[in-house]
Amino acid sequence: MSGIDYERELREKLKKQGYLVIRSAGSHLFDLVALKPNEKPKIIEVKSTKNNKFYTSSCKDQIDMLNDLAYQGYDVYLYIRWIGKDKKNKWSKHKLPFKNHPIISNR
């Protein structure tokens, strides 16, 4: 599966939770915006990894900009798709901004 496949998978998951989900096609600051009445819009970036940690060094500038949005009051989330037999192909959701996190490293 590719990055777009994971975005689509998450989009369908969020739709089942009652969100209207808009995908930002192409290389932009974020991948999805999830909307639900009476809730703040959720700005979502989707990443995937086969590692035991997600390393933000591969997308530092993007994470910095997403953190800036979070500091301005937007609801910003990083969804990580963990890939591999031992990870059971699961998702984890992380609200930004974050600094010290046990599975996310700026290495």
N, C-alpha and C positions, 0 to 999 in steps of 0.2 A: 504494500500500500504506500501511497505517497502523501505528502502534506495536504494536498487538496482532498484526498480521501478522508483524512482525519478531520478536516474542517467540516466536511459533509456529514460525517458520522456524528460529530458533536452537534451540528445544526439540527439533525433529526432528534437527537436526545433532548435538546432544549425545547424543540417544538412539542414534544410529548409532554413537557412540563408546562405548556401553555404560553410559551414565548413566541413572538414574531421575530424571526431571525433574518438579518440581512448580512449577506456575505460581501466582503470588500475584495473583489477579484483583483488579482495582480499583487505586486509587491508594494504594500502600503504599510502604514504604522501598525495597524491591527487587522485581524482577519474577519471578525464577526461583531455585530452589534445585536444584542438581545433586548427586545422590548416587551414589556408587560404592563397593562394598566396599573396605575397607582404605584409604580416602582420606578426608580431611577434607571435610565438606560445602562446596560452593562457593556463595556468595551472589552472585547476578548481577543487575546492572542493565543494561537494554538501552536504548540511545539511537540516534538516527539523525540524519544531517545531510547537507545538500547542499553545505556549505562545505568548504574545504580544511583547516580546523581545527575541533575540537569545543570550544565555549566553555562552560565550566562555570558561567558567571555566570547562565545560564538555570535552573540547578538547584543553586545553591551550597549551600543548606541540606541538601539531600539528599546531595550529595557529601561535605559535612562529616560527616554522620552515618555514611555508609558508610566514610569514612576512620577514624572513631572505632571502628567494628567491626573494621576491619583492624588498628588499633593494639592492640586487645584480643586479637588472635590468630586471628581468623576469616579464612578465605580469601575475599576479596571481589574481584570482577572487574567492570569496566566493559567491555561489548561495544559497539562502535560500528559501526553499519551505514552505510557510506558510499554515498550515493545519487547517481546521475548517470552519464551516458555515459562521462565521463573517469575515473570512479572504479571502473568495471566492477562495480558493486554488490557490493563486497567487505566483509568483516568485519575488524575488528581487535580484539584482546583486550588489556586492560590491567589488571594486578594493582594493587590499591590497598594501601597508600596511595601516592599519587604527588604530587609537588610540581612539579618542572620537567620538562615533557614536550614534545617538539618538535611534536606535533600536538594537544595538549590545552592550552587556555589558560583562565585565570580571568578574562579580559577581560569 
